Amino acid sequence: MTNQLTLMAILVAASACAGTAHRSTSPVRYACGDSAVVRTGESLRIDADAPLAPTQLGWSDDAGDHFVTWPNSVTDVEAVEYVVPHDARKDAVVKRYDASAGYSSSDWRLLDKQVCRAEGGYNDALARWMNGDSLDKVAKDLSLDDRGHARQLVRKALAQLQKQYFNDR
């Protein structure tokens, strides 16, 4: 009976540890239109002339890690939020808000939203393949192990795209 309880405790502890998300410490680069965003650990660097560029992690949830510029004064009328997913191969999202109604994010009005493609990610592999590159070339260009790894990235991107398509119908 004691062995069963010990085994049960080990299984519960192991399953609790397996469910926690971890942040990659290696840099992940995202292409956001004419600028680039680089995520390293808990910091974010924007390679552009952006006056509103959050650099430190604000909070984390199921959508990912949120880097936000908060209004500092009543004259600040814009806030920017970068949502960087926990999966380094998924695309990030940049949201720009009108913050003139108040300091609280619940008072903000979404102005626009832009997707930042993860370089070497699912959609990057899909775009290269859809442009006519072979899986071997995609694997080589993205420094992947082999064409099987490139195929997995393309398959996952297609599955996400199909899910989004059927949800929007």
Order of alpha helices (4+ residues) and beta strands (2+ residues): alpha-beta-beta-beta-beta-beta-beta-beta-beta-alpha-alpha-alpha
